[in-house]
């Protein structure tokens, strides 16, 4: 049985072409967003996000990446400025 979400990704090595693709499987939308955030944080290549074996529509793909990027940015701002998430949300508005 297929997992609900499949994320296809690869490491970004400059001298290895084509990159070896890996897959991450989960049934949880939140786990999917968290994994995409980790990929962004580590600079890995994100090739596709699939739901039930089919590629997500562009709008949903973009929403997941936007949420993950916002969480990453919020965490960086909080750590860098030594502020709490409430203050970050009020001043910068990254946290959802």
Secondary structure per residue as TSV (DSSP state, phi and psi in degrees):
chain	resnum	aa	ss	phi	psi
A	1	X	-	360.0	137.8
A	2	X	-	-73.0	142.2
A	3	X	-	-73.8	156.9
A	4	X	S	-64.7	-44.4
A	5	X	E	-117.3	139.1
A	6	X	E	-129.1	128.8
A	7	X	E	-114.3	123.8
A	8	X	E	-100.0	126.7
A	9	X	E	-146.2	168.5
A	10	X	E	-150.3	162.8
A	11	X	-	-77.0	150.1
A	12	X	-	-97.4	82.6
A	13	X	-	-97.8	133.1
A	14	X	S	-70.9	-35.1
A	15	X	S	-98.0	0.2
A	16	X	-	-110.4	109.2
A	17	X	S	-127.6	138.9
A	18	X	S	-74.9	155.6
A	19	X	-	-70.6	148.6
A	20	X	-	-75.8	126.3
A	21	X	E	-89.2	142.0
A	22	X	E	-119.6	163.0
A	23	X	E	-130.2	142.7
A	24	X	E	-121.1	132.9
A	25	X	E	-117.6	139.3
A	26	X	E	-157.3	157.1
A	27	X	S	-99.0	-9.5
A	28	X	-	-102.3	130.9
A	29	X	H	-65.8	-37.9
A	30	X	H	-66.4	-41.1
A	31	X	H	-63.5	-36.1
A	32	X	H	-63.0	-47.6
A	33	X	H	-62.9	-40.8
A	34	X	H	-63.3	-41.2
A	35	X	H	-67.0	-40.2
A	36	X	H	-62.6	-39.0
A	37	X	H	-60.5	-43.0
A	38	X	H	-64.5	-37.9
A	39	X	H	-62.6	-44.3
A	40	X	H	-62.4	-43.0
A	41	X	H	-62.7	-36.3
A	42	X	H	-93.1	-1.9
A	43	X	T	72.3	28.7
A	44	X	-	-85.4	158.0
A	45	X	E	-83.7	131.8
A	46	X	E	-105.5	116.9
A	47	X	E	-97.3	-40.4
A	48	X	E	-162.0	151.6
A	49	X	E	-124.0	125.5
A	50	X	E	-118.9	147.1
A	51	X	E	-123.5	124.5
A	52	X	T	54.5	37.3
A	53	X	T	86.2	-6.6
A	54	X	E	-113.8	144.3
A	55	X	E	-58.2	140.5
A	56	X	-	-66.9	147.8
A	57	X	-	-60.0	153.1
A	58	X	H	-55.0	-39.5
A	59	X	H	-64.3	-41.2
A	60	X	H	-71.2	-40.6
A	61	X	H	-57.1	-49.1
A	62	X	H	-62.7	-37.5
A	63	X	H	-64.3	-43.0
A	64	X	H	-63.2	-43.7
A	65	X	H	-65.7	-39.9
A	66	X	H	-64.8	-43.1
A	67	X	H	-62.7	-45.7
A	68	X	H	-62.7	-43.0
A	69	X	H	-66.5	-38.0
A	70	X	H	-64.2	-41.9
A	71	X	H	-64.0	-41.2
A	72	X	H	-64.4	-46.3
A	73	X	H	-62.8	-42.3
A	74	X	H	-60.6	-44.4
A	75	X	H	-62.9	-41.2
A	76	X	H	-64.9	-42.5
A	77	X	H	-63.5	-44.4
A	78	X	H	-61.7	-44.9
A	79	X	H	-68.5	-40.9
A	80	X	H	-69.6	-42.2
A	81	X	H	-94.8	-2.0
A	82	X	T	54.6	51.8
A	83	X	-	-122.2	163.2
A	84	X	-	-84.2	158.5
A	85	X	H	-57.4	-34.0
A	86	X	H	-63.7	-42.5
A	87	X	H	-67.6	-39.9
A	88	X	H	-60.1	-45.5
A	89	X	H	-60.5	-42.7
A	90	X	H	-68.3	-43.3
A	91	X	H	-83.0	-37.5
A	92	X	T	-119.4	-27.4
A	93	X	-	76.5	20.1
A	94	X	-	-75.3	-42.1
A	95	X	-	-67.9	132.2
A	96	X	-	-79.5	360.0
